[in-house]
Amino acid sequence: MLKINVYISRLALIGAALVGNAAVAGDIQPPPSIIGSLTAGFGHACAVQRYLATDQTWQEHVLCWGDNSFGELGSRTGDASTNYVQPVPTVVGPILKNPMQGPAGTVTQLAAGDGFTCALKTDGTVWCWGDDSYGEIGIDPFPNNAHDPAVAAMSWPSYASIPMPQRIHINQTANPIVRITAGSSFACAVDSAGAVFCWGDNSNDELQQPNNKWAYSATPFTMGHLTTPVTQIAAGKDFVCALDSNANGNDGAFWCWGNGQHGSLGDANPNEVGNVYIPVRGAIPLLGHGVTGAQLIATYHSACLLDTTGTDWCWGDNSYGELGVGVPLPDFATSTPTKASTTIAFTSIWGGSEAQTDCATASSGLYCTGYSSDDLFDRIPMFDPSRWISQFVATPTQVANGGDFSCAVTMVTHHPIGGALWTTQNVVCWGNDMYGQLGNALPVGSTAGWRTLQTVL
């Protein structure tokens, strides 16, 4: 992670949807474009784009841009002279094997970590590509404590970097996967019955296995220590949190496991500084007593839960103001879920396992708090909930936070002279562009677009 040595925190209001609605003579309506899913890893981002082709059939692509050092863009794109950076969207290899049935598409969710990406398809299968150093792609890179020739044959640009999407063979037969999440070097999935499966790095007990027995696993483990069905799951760098179903006797609690060193498990235990493979229950007072969890997210070393009243509760590392509590905390972290210092009723929250930024949307726009270098937040060393960024004019429908950048899905309304209004969905990014993650085709390492929204799709 890129870090700075001073405490930077701010709560920046961003109203969302890119300004792009001027009347233009001769403005011709292109095919409708829909962004199905958006994700961001450490130095790359991906989106599912669907559009109506001229033959009136729906087409779909998974597109990725940014760092491709481990094949995380799903293509053999780039070379050593540019550090394998791809600053424009590139199409991921053939994972779309089912014909599209209208605009709903065949890829329902994307999840990105540090150097790898996963996709969930409508048939309930999961496919991953990129860095396989810990089995993130579902292939054991060291079956006999040595390089495997079969893995080497698939690898690019280096061993255990696999750009071709690989199916994850999850140990379940009857229930399709309905949700996925990615940590830095591991991933998890939830099936339709609420069971959880994780694979990849287990250095901090992310797979609910003692790390002195399992350093990693390319084969998904069933998270057997969860005793109630799960509806939502969110992975941070090296920990996982899951939300109860709030039905059939469950009370809507959240449970976390993995690295508790930064308070990331949210159980209000100040002495929990090691790894925990048996899930601990989160400590939000009213959760399960008239208030339920609506959405759960995780970032690098922190997590947040949005409850049904619109209150955002966060816990974990607050070194850069990630928790939105308005003030520094003792040791810059807390394991006790704490309310964001605002009266705004949020409707959605957005994180990312490689990010030290949390974002939340409300009817009034998009608010973000946490780490910033030279982006839209202007390095404000304080929380300022009244600060509005005029580059946005409406609320985005999706937000994805990466290592030191963010992307959002915006609605753009066009006013052609003499024609009817029409809208399309775009992807815009802002922040650090060291790895081409803003998708703006500028030279590698350019800072020209850091402080303005960059249109990617």
Secondary structure, 3 states (H helix, E strand, C coil): CCCCCCCCCCEEEECCCECCCCEECCCCCCCCEEEEEEEECCCEEEEEEEEECCCCCEEEEEEEEEECCCCCCCCCCCCHHHCCEEEEEEECCCCCCCCCCHHHCCEEEEEECCCEEEEEECCCCEEEEEECCCCCCCCCCCCCCCCCHHHHHHCCCCCCEEEEEEEECCCCCCCCEEEEEECCCEEEEEECCCCEEEEEECCCCCCCCCCCCCCEEEEEEECCCCCCCEEEEEECCCEEEEEECCCCCCCCCEEEEEECCCCCCCCCCCCCCCEEEEEEECCCCCECCCECEEEEEECCCEEEEEECCCCEEEEEECCCCCCCCCCCCHHHEEEEEEECCCCCCCCEEECCCCCCEEEEEECCEEEEEECCCCCCCCCCCCCCCCCEECCECCCCCEEEECCCEEEEEEEEEEEECCCCCEEEEEEEEEECCCCCCCCCCCCCCCCCCCCCCEECC
